Amino acid sequence: MQNDRKASYKVPPAAIRDTLTSQEHRRNKALEEQKRRRAERFDSSRQLDLFADLTLGPSDDEADEGDGQDGPEIVRQGVSHLAGMLPAAREISSANSGAAPTSESAVPAPQTAEMQTSGKKRGKNKRRPKAAPSSSGPSRPPKRKPSRWADKCMYAELLEMSEVYDGYNVVSDGIPHDIETGWVAVTPVPVGKRCLAVTHQTSGVPGVAPNLTLRSRVLGKPLMNAFPSPLPPHTVLDCILDENWKENGILHVLDVLQWKEQDITECETAFRFWWRNTRLSELPVHPPPVNAVDQEGGFSASAIEPGGHYLFPHPATFVPVPYHTDTSLAHLLHELIPLTRSSRMISITKPVTPQPRATDMDLDVPAPLITDLETASVEIKSDGLLLYVAQATYEPGTSPLSSWVPLQAYTQAAPETDMGKGKVAPESPLNVFESLVRRRLALKISSVLPEVTMEESQ
């Protein structure tokens, strides 16, 4: 039973039992909450409360209608009656004479012994000795503060789908009702590790000095040492580290949170993806690294393995994940779903690995540095399909505003010994999604076509 619960941990429910806890209800509630926060933010930035009590006085028409007594009262009086409030001349002279201290009075008085003993001594503070562990039990280690980058990615929920059909042309299959007009599709999503790419300001040459750090999605810890990149400082990207990044050096860019200290999270989905593609296309092209990084963090003399295969020391190619604004049922069925099942070919540039010479094998000399470059095509495997609400903004944590349709089921297939006992392998969520989209499209076509009677057919 323990294994069954662990296997079905990430599997969405087969049917929606309660409408108040359904994914559609939570999605609408989250979208309304985003709209409310955005409206409050705009109103506070306009500072309308400061202008609520301001008035320009009566207009000219209102002043002409009255007899002149309703307008603002103009004071026509001098200031001679305020002369009695001024101080006398003797008080002013005495105050000026006592205000300027002499040079002797400016010297501070010496401190008394009591004041010296009560004052704090200057110097380094001595560290207090650590308290001995109590005999009652071992002391608990101090709690560490969570990283500021922990759980900052917008993580999608699994799309809750149900193949139950009520037969009254009322579709309650879990697919959003506005899938054709209010969503943006991202596919094919590559296989890899979700992370954040964070850049910082450096004093070195751009593209040479390390300025980029990859941080994990959950804890925000760095996945590797900082490395150089053409990205500008103070930029935060939502990325997927390719599973074969050492062979191809690819970092897939999924979304953008910040670019040059400019916050992009409050923008809608389609604009963020357009901004991502535009800014990445403007980045300068730098040659791939020629040196590999060893385990201690230093640089070795060559990036060639003993077998002659080049390995990237860090990601060097930033590739945006394709997005599609056309999410009609026909386009989903005939274009996007087959695209999700297929692999993607990407061209990369990598150094040419020189062939070992006989003199290099006989003599104990270091291998030559890599100088020539070559273009190669690498295959990127697909992991599934992502759906984003078009009007939603970027929010950290798991959100129902983004839905995930994986290519393969999370539950592992039953072993061959159990196949004869009635256990079958779980069906792919993408296959279920395709069948539901096909049924939606058939219902849509049947509702549009006019009904043909027997008399019209004759």
Secondary structure, DSSP 4 states (H G I P E B T S, - for coil): -HHHHHHTSSPPPSS---GGGSHHHHHHHHHHHHHHHHHHHHHHHHTGGGGSS------HHHHHHS-SSSSPPPP---SGGGGGGSPPHHHHHHHHHHHS--TTTTSPPPPPHHHHHHSPPPSPPPPPPPPPPPTTSPPPPPPPPPPTTTT-SEEEEEP-------SSS---SSS-TTTTTSEEEEEEEESEEEEEEEE---SS-TTTS--EEEEESSS--BSS--B--SSPSS-EEEEEEETTHHHH-EEEEEEEEEETTEE-TTS-HHHHHHHHHHHHHTSPP-PPPSS-B-TTS-B-S--B-TTS-B--SS--EEEEPPEES---HHHIIIIIHHHHHS-EEEEEEEEPPPPPPHHHHHS--PPPPP--EEEEEEEE-EEEEEEEETTPPP-SEEEEEEEEEESS-SSPPPPHHHHTTT--PPPPHHHHHHHHHHHHHHHHHHHHSPP--HHHH-
